[in-house]
Amino acid sequence: RKKEDSEKESRDVIKDIFEGKLRSVLVCRTCGTRRTMSESFLNISLSVLPEKNAAGSKVDAQPNATSSGDIMPDQSNSSADVKDGVDPVTGNPRRRLSVISCLNRFTSPELLADRVHCASCRQKTPTSKQMTISKMPRILVLHLKRFDLTGTPAKKITDFVSFPASGLDMGPYLPHW
């Protein structure tokens, strides 16, 4: 019995420190009806892959630019694999991203590929989805998805991702409606 209590206490400590809540809002693009769902998380996985437009072309593949188009300041790195902003394996220019641009992409509304049944319209309709953080954990863990699994073999994404040493403002990623 004591072992069960200590395991439960350990899980509770982890939850107390790292657990947050995501809010997912589905919006019917025909009538505007909203459905909200909530789910717990211990970390948030952020994509560092370039966005693709409807034609399948990369949108934010410009070197030294964020997905919002802002030019990032040149940040020198003494690591041996970073030379002149070029990936040593592919020879392609590296993009410079920020955690902010990754969070912006994570919380931006997206049009879902498949139609979703709307209770108001009583049919499947085009639907958009937006994720926000409804409850911040004491310690936020952000996981950068650094592998492109779309091809064979999978490729590691070596683009530089900047982040503030302190004072990351999470206010814009909380629900405002």
Backbone torsions as a table, in degrees:
resi	resn	phi	psi	omega
1	ARG	NA	-39.8	180.0
2	LYS	-64.3	-34.8	179.1
3	LYS	-64.1	-43.0	178.5
4	GLU	-61.9	-42.2	180.0
5	ASP	-64.0	-42.2	-179.1
6	SER	-69.1	-35.4	176.8
7	GLU	-65.9	-42.3	178.4
8	LYS	-63.9	-42.2	179.1
9	GLU	-63.0	-40.3	178.3
10	SER	-62.9	-44.3	179.2
11	ARG	-63.0	-40.5	-179.6
12	ASP	-64.7	-37.9	178.6
13	VAL	-63.8	-44.7	178.7
14	ILE	-61.0	-46.9	179.3
15	LYS	-62.1	-43.4	-179.4
16	ASP	-59.6	-34.8	-176.1
17	ILE	-88.0	-45.6	-168.6
18	PHE	-108.3	-12.0	-174.1
19	GLU	-81.8	132.4	173.7
20	GLY	-130.6	-177.0	179.0
21	LYS	-128.4	133.0	172.7
22	LEU	-98.6	143.5	175.2
23	ARG	-116.2	125.3	178.7
24	SER	-110.2	125.8	179.7
25	VAL	-116.4	121.8	174.3
26	LEU	-100.0	129.6	-178.8
27	VAL	-122.1	122.5	175.6
28	CYS	-68.0	125.9	-178.1
29	ARG	-78.9	-8.5	178.9
30	THR	-90.2	-49.9	-174.9
31	CYS	-114.9	-10.3	178.7
32	GLY	85.5	3.3	179.1
33	THR	-62.2	136.9	-178.7
34	ARG	-112.8	139.4	171.9
35	ARG	-123.9	132.2	-177.4
36	THR	-116.4	136.1	175.6
37	MET	-129.6	150.6	-179.8
38	SER	-125.5	143.8	175.7
39	GLU	-146.8	147.4	179.6
40	SER	-79.0	153.7	173.8
41	PHE	-143.9	154.5	172.4
42	LEU	-109.7	-20.1	173.9
43	ASN	-152.6	161.4	177.1
44	ILE	-118.0	125.8	178.9
45	SER	-91.4	120.8	-178.3
46	LEU	-109.0	129.7	178.4
47	SER	-76.1	138.8	172.0
48	VAL	-112.7	8.6	176.3
49	LEU	-69.6	146.8	174.3
50	PRO	-62.8	142.2	175.9
51	GLU	-71.1	153.0	176.1
52	LYS	-117.3	143.2	177.2
53	ASN	-86.4	-176.3	-176.7
54	ALA	-59.0	-29.6	-179.4
55	ALA	-82.2	-3.9	179.1
56	GLY	89.1	5.3	179.5
57	SER	-84.8	148.3	178.0
58	LYS	-69.4	134.5	-177.2
59	VAL	-92.6	-45.1	-173.0
60	ASP	-108.6	41.2	-178.1
61	ALA	-85.8	3.4	179.7
62	GLN	-67.3	127.8	178.8
63	PRO	-62.0	147.6	177.5
64	ASN	60.8	24.8	177.7
65	ALA	-127.9	149.4	175.7
66	THR	-86.1	173.1	179.1
67	SER	-66.3	-20.4	177.2
68	SER	-84.6	-2.9	178.9
69	GLY	93.6	-6.3	179.2
70	ASP	-69.6	135.2	177.8
71	ILE	-80.5	127.2	179.3
72	MET	-84.4	143.4	175.9
73	PRO	-63.7	147.9	178.0
74	ASP	-64.3	126.2	-178.4
75	GLN	-118.2	110.0	-177.0
76	SER	-69.7	145.3	-178.3
77	ASN	-140.2	126.9	-176.4
78	SER	-84.6	2.0	-179.5
79	SER	-61.6	142.2	-175.3
80	ALA	-66.2	-24.4	-176.5
81	ASP	-88.7	-1.3	178.2
82	VAL	-108.4	106.7	-180.0
83	LYS	-133.5	119.5	175.8
84	ASP	53.9	29.1	177.4
85	GLY	65.3	25.8	-179.2
86	VAL	-118.6	135.1	177.6
87	ASP	-70.2	124.8	-176.3
88	PRO	-67.4	-23.4	-178.1
89	VAL	-84.4	-50.2	-175.0
90	THR	-93.2	-22.6	-175.2
91	GLY	79.2	0.4	179.3
92	ASN	-78.6	150.9	176.2
93	PRO	-66.2	143.7	177.8
94	ARG	-86.9	142.7	172.7
95	ARG	-88.4	150.0	173.3
96	ARG	-109.8	114.7	-178.9
97	LEU	-107.4	170.9	172.2
98	SER	-129.6	157.0	175.5
99	VAL	-59.7	-34.2	178.7
100	ILE	-59.9	-47.0	-179.6
101	SER	-65.1	-35.3	177.2
102	CYS	-67.5	-41.1	176.8
103	LEU	-66.5	-38.7	177.0
104	ASN	-59.9	-43.8	179.2
105	ARG	-65.5	-41.2	-179.5
106	PHE	-61.4	-37.2	-175.8
107	THR	-98.4	1.6	178.6
108	SER	-74.8	142.1	175.5
109	PRO	-61.5	142.3	177.3
110	GLU	-131.5	141.7	175.9
111	LEU	-80.6	123.1	-178.8
112	LEU	-72.2	144.3	-178.3
113	ALA	-66.9	-39.4	-179.7
114	ASP	-97.9	145.6	176.0
115	ARG	-72.1	148.3	-178.0
116	VAL	-119.0	142.9	179.9
117	HIS	-67.8	127.0	177.5
118	CYS	-104.3	125.4	-179.3
119	ALA	-65.4	-34.1	-179.6
120	SER	-72.7	-44.9	-179.3
121	CYS	-79.9	-21.0	-178.3
122	ARG	60.0	37.0	175.2
123	GLN	-160.2	169.9	175.7
124	LYS	-77.6	129.9	-175.9
125	THR	-132.0	160.3	172.2
126	PRO	-61.1	137.0	-174.9
127	THR	-136.7	140.3	173.5
128	SER	-107.4	155.9	-177.8
129	LYS	-132.2	137.4	176.0
130	GLN	-134.1	133.6	177.2
131	MET	-101.7	137.2	171.2
132	THR	-136.0	165.9	178.1
133	ILE	-99.3	112.7	-176.3
134	SER	-89.1	-22.9	176.2
135	LYS	-142.2	118.2	179.6
136	MET	-78.9	138.7	173.1
137	PRO	-77.4	166.8	175.9
138	ARG	-62.6	-42.5	176.8
139	ILE	-123.0	120.0	-179.3
140	LEU	-92.1	125.4	177.8
141	VAL	-105.4	119.3	177.3
142	LEU	-108.7	123.9	-179.7
143	HIS	-105.1	122.7	178.2
144	LEU	-90.8	119.3	179.0
145	LYS	-78.4	101.0	-171.9
146	ARG	-101.4	14.0	178.6
147	PHE	-121.5	132.8	175.7
148	ASP	-93.6	107.7	-176.0
149	LEU	-96.3	10.3	-176.6
150	THR	-76.6	-23.0	-179.3
151	GLY	-113.5	178.9	175.2
152	THR	-123.7	123.4	-2.3
153	PRO	-79.6	169.0	176.6
154	ALA	-63.1	147.3	-179.0
155	LYS	-119.4	141.7	175.2
156	LYS	-82.6	136.5	178.1
157	ILE	-92.7	120.8	-174.1
158	THR	-106.6	13.6	-179.9
159	ASP	-61.7	144.5	179.2
160	PHE	-73.7	135.3	176.4
161	VAL	-122.9	115.4	179.7
162	SER	-88.4	154.2	177.0
163	PHE	-152.6	150.5	179.9
164	PRO	-72.8	142.9	178.1
165	ALA	-68.6	-27.9	175.7
166	SER	-157.6	163.8	174.2
167	GLY	77.2	30.4	176.0
168	LEU	-67.0	115.9	-178.4
169	ASP	-81.6	109.3	-179.0
170	MET	-94.3	0.0	-179.8
171	GLY	-52.0	-44.8	-178.5
172	PRO	-64.8	-13.3	-175.9
173	TYR	-102.1	3.3	175.5
174	LEU	-90.2	154.9	-177.8
175	PRO	-66.7	136.2	178.9
176	HIS	-117.4	2.4	178.8
177	TRP	-146.9	NA	NA
